[in-house]
Amino acid sequence: MVEALPQSVLFCCDHNSVRSPMAEGIMKKFYGTGTYVQSVGVKGDLEIDGFAIAVCQEIGVELSRHRSRGFEELEEWGDALSSFDLIIALTPTSRETACQLTRVFHLDVEYWPIYDPSIEGGGREARLEAYRAARDEIIARLTERWGPAQES
């Protein structure tokens, strides 16, 4: 069943370098600016992954300017965790962290277990296929929840 878009969504994963930035970028592209969308990691210690940039460019989503950040940097960058309507955790560790950090807030935390393509070995094409699979899994979750892209 397709639901109405929330006012704000925070995607989180382990490092904010692959899955959560992909989800943030794709959601912004699909549903526009009516929903405030950000992403964060348990740690913001890695740069955006080049394969994530490449597979998102294939669908017109620009990630090259993304700067990774952790939960601890959220408020420094002007976002209070309590201001989000929904947190979507894409990894077990980020789900646990989000639940701990929001236990005093009236805030929904959902878990969408998205495969980690960065663990794949092999050549460039095999790795790109793994990242495409993760990207497509995110797209499937988004469209299942909020319907098809509303691109202009």
C-alpha positions in Angstrom: 0.0 0.0 0.0 1.4 3.4 -1.0 1.7 5.9 1.8 1.9 9.6 1.9 5.4 11.0 2.0 6.6 12.2 5.4 7.9 15.7 6.0 11.4 14.5 6.8 13.4 11.3 6.4 16.9 10.3 7.7 18.6 7.3 6.1 21.4 5.7 8.1 24.0 3.0 7.5 27.4 2.2 8.9 29.7 4.8 7.3 27.4 7.1 5.2 29.5 6.2 2.1 27.4 3.7 0.1 23.8 2.8 1.0 22.5 5.8 2.9 23.8 8.4 0.5 22.4 6.3 -2.4 19.0 6.2 -0.6 19.1 9.9 0.1 20.0 10.8 -3.5 17.4 8.5 -5.1 14.6 9.6 -2.8 15.4 13.3 -3.6 15.4 12.5 -7.3 12.2 10.4 -7.2 10.0 12.6 -4.9 11.4 16.1 -5.1 11.8 18.7 -2.4 8.5 18.2 -0.6 10.2 15.9 1.9 13.4 16.9 3.7 15.9 14.0 3.2 19.3 13.5 4.7 21.6 10.6 5.4 24.1 9.8 8.2 26.3 6.9 9.3 27.1 5.4 12.6 30.5 6.8 11.8 31.1 9.4 9.1 34.7 8.2 8.6 34.8 7.3 4.9 34.5 9.3 1.7 31.6 8.6 -0.7 32.3 5.4 -2.6 33.2 5.7 -6.3 31.1 2.7 -7.3 28.0 4.2 -5.5 28.6 7.5 -7.5 28.9 5.5 -10.8 25.7 3.4 -10.4 23.7 6.4 -9.2 24.9 8.5 -12.2 23.4 5.8 -14.4 19.9 6.9 -13.2 20.6 10.6 -13.1 21.4 10.9 -9.3 24.4 13.0 -8.5 26.4 11.9 -5.4 29.9 13.2 -6.1 29.4 16.2 -3.8 28.1 14.1 -0.9 30.1 14.5 2.3 29.9 11.7 4.8 28.9 12.4 8.3 28.1 10.4 11.5 25.3 10.7 13.9 27.5 12.9 16.2 27.9 15.4 13.4 24.2 15.7 12.7 23.5 18.7 15.0 26.8 20.3 14.0 25.5 20.4 10.4 22.2 21.9 11.5 19.9 18.9 11.9 18.5 17.7 15.2 17.7 14.0 15.3 14.4 14.7 16.9 13.3 16.9 14.0 13.0 13.9 11.6 9.6 12.1 11.2 11.2 8.9 10.1 14.6 7.2 10.4 15.3 4.3 8.0 18.2 2.2 9.0 19.8 0.2 6.3 22.2 -2.0 8.4 21.8 -3.8 11.7 24.4 -1.6 13.4 22.7 1.6 12.3 19.3 0.3 13.4 20.7 -0.4 16.9 22.3 3.0 17.1 19.2 4.8 15.8 17.0 3.0 18.3 19.4 3.9 21.2 19.6 7.5 20.2 15.8 7.9 19.7 14.5 6.1 22.7 13.5 9.4 24.3 11.8 10.8 21.2 8.5 10.0 19.6 10.1 8.9 16.4 9.7 5.9 14.1 12.7 3.8 13.2 12.3 1.4 10.3 14.7 -1.3 9.2 15.4 -1.9 5.5 18.2 -4.5 5.4 20.0 -3.5 2.2 22.9 -5.7 1.0 26.4 -4.3 1.4 27.9 -4.2 -2.1 31.3 -3.0 -0.9 32.1 -6.5 0.4 32.0 -7.9 -3.2 35.3 -8.8 -4.8 36.1 -9.4 -8.4 36.7 -7.1 -11.3 35.1 -3.7 -11.9 32.1 -5.0 -13.8 31.3 -7.6 -11.0 31.5 -4.9 -8.4 29.3 -2.5 -10.4 26.7 -5.2 -10.7 26.7 -5.6 -6.9 26.2 -1.9 -6.4 23.5 -1.8 -9.0 21.7 -4.6 -7.1 21.9 -2.6 -3.9 20.7 0.6 -5.7 17.8 -1.4 -7.3 16.9 -2.8 -3.9 16.7 0.7 -2.5 14.5 1.8 -5.4 12.2 -1.2 -4.9 11.8 -0.3 -1.2 11.1 3.4 -1.9 8.5 2.7 -4.6 6.8 0.0 -2.5 6.5 2.5 0.3 5.8 5.8 -1.5 4.9 4.8 -5.1 6.6 5.4 -8.4 9.0 8.3 -9.0 7.3 11.7 -9.3 10.0 13.1 -11.5 9.1 16.0 -13.7 
